[in-house]
């Protein structure tokens, strides 16, 4: 079973693929799809869609998990992330990849056991869970690994 985790963002979208068999992690791969700030929004969204399609074709995930948009004090940031999420979710739906959405609290709880964990605690737990020498980099990719773990540990809604 391959689970894709996505940490959506217009500038940087983190992704992670976790392959598991009978509850045991067999492989993990992570990275980021990036866009340039000087590009028009529509072009950046298209880059995200094309990048995700390419990754899905290469890794063929059985399911995907994506972070839910949570309350943002900056409405502009929330709108931008919402646009990126929309493009990514649409791409997953077009490719018939089942999607689960999780709040940051649910993701932190799945990884650390506490919804109040900070980023450093989540990353430390990821190194322990996956026997890594250091946390995945950059932070967007580490977040995607946590999201994939959450998706792998929970049944699709």
C-alpha positions in Angstrom: 0.0 0.0 0.0 1.4 3.4 -1.0 0.2 6.5 0.8 0.9 10.0 -0.6 1.0 12.9 1.9 0.7 16.4 0.6 1.5 19.7 2.4 -0.1 22.2 0.1 1.4 25.6 -0.7 1.6 27.8 -3.8 5.4 28.5 -3.4 6.3 25.1 -2.1 4.2 22.0 -1.9 5.7 19.2 0.1 5.0 15.5 -0.8 5.9 12.2 0.6 5.3 8.6 -0.4 5.2 5.9 2.2 5.1 2.3 1.1 3.9 -0.2 3.7 3.1 -3.9 3.8 1.2 -5.5 6.6 1.7 -2.4 8.8 5.5 -2.3 8.2 7.1 0.7 6.4 9.0 -0.6 3.4 10.1 2.6 1.7 9.7 6.4 2.1 10.4 9.1 -0.4 9.9 12.9 0.0 10.5 16.2 -1.8 8.9 19.4 -2.9 7.2 20.9 -5.9 8.2 24.6 -6.1 7.0 27.6 -8.1 8.6 31.0 -8.6 6.9 34.0 -7.0 7.2 36.2 -10.2 5.1 33.8 -12.2 1.3 34.4 -12.6 -0.9 32.4 -10.1 -2.5 30.4 -12.9 0.9 29.3 -14.2 2.0 28.3 -10.7 -1.1 26.3 -10.1 -0.5 24.5 -13.4 3.1 23.7 -12.3 1.6 22.1 -9.1 -0.9 20.0 -11.1 1.7 18.8 -13.6 4.2 18.0 -10.9 1.7 16.0 -8.9 0.5 14.2 -12.0 4.1 13.2 -12.8 4.7 12.0 -9.2 1.5 10.0 -9.2 2.4 8.3 -12.5 5.8 7.4 -11.1 4.7 6.1 -7.7 1.1 5.0 -8.2 -0.3 5.7 -4.7 -3.3 3.8 -3.5 -4.5 6.8 -1.4 -3.6 10.4 -0.5 -3.7 12.5 2.6 -3.7 16.3 2.5 -3.6 18.9 5.2 -7.0 20.7 5.8 -7.0 24.4 5.6 -7.2 25.7 9.1 -7.9 29.1 10.5 -5.4 31.7 9.3 -5.1 35.2 10.7 -3.9 36.3 7.3 -6.8 36.0 4.8 -4.5 36.5 1.8 -2.3 33.5 2.8 -5.4 31.4 3.4 -6.7 32.2 0.0 -3.4 31.4 -1.7 -3.1 28.0 0.1 -6.8 27.3 -0.7 -6.1 27.8 -4.4 -3.2 25.4 -4.2 -5.2 22.8 -2.3 -8.0 23.1 -4.9 -5.6 22.4 -7.8 -4.0 19.5 -5.9 -7.3 17.9 -4.8 -8.8 18.3 -8.3 -5.7 16.5 -9.7 -6.1 13.6 -7.2 -9.8 13.3 -8.0 -9.1 13.3 -11.8 -6.6 10.5 -11.3 -9.0 8.6 -9.0 -6.7 8.7 -6.0 -8.9 8.4 -2.8 -8.3 11.5 -0.6 -8.4 12.0 3.2 -8.1 15.4 4.7 -6.6 16.0 8.2 -6.2 19.0 10.5 -2.8 19.9 11.8 -4.0 18.7 15.3 -4.9 15.3 13.9 -1.6 15.0 12.1 0.4 15.9 15.2 -1.6 13.5 17.3 -1.0 10.6 14.8 2.8 11.3 14.8 3.5 12.2 18.4 0.4 11.2 20.4 -0.3 14.8 21.2 -2.1 17.4 19.2 -0.1 20.1 21.0 3.3 19.0 19.7 5.5 21.6 18.1 7.2 21.3 14.7 10.5 20.2 16.4 8.8 17.4 18.3 7.0 16.1 15.2 10.3 16.1 13.3 12.0 14.2 16.1 9.3 11.6 16.1 9.6 11.2 12.3 13.3 10.4 12.7 12.4 7.7 15.3 9.5 6.3 13.3 11.5 5.9 10.1 15.0 5.3 11.5 16.4 8.4 9.9 19.6 10.2 10.8 17.9 13.5 10.6 14.4 14.9 9.9 13.3 15.2 6.3 14.2 18.5 4.7 12.9 21.1 3.9 10.1 21.6 6.5 7.4 21.3 3.8 8.6 17.8 3.0 8.8 16.9 6.7 5.2 18.0 7.1 4.2 15.9 4.1 5.9 12.8 5.7 3.8 13.5 8.8 0.6 13.8 6.7 1.4 10.6 4.9 2.0 8.8 8.2 -1.4 10.1 9.5 -3.1 8.9 6.3 -1.4 5.6 6.5 -2.4 5.1 10.1 -6.1 6.1 9.6 -8.7 4.6 7.3 -10.0 6.8 4.5 -13.2 8.6 5.5 
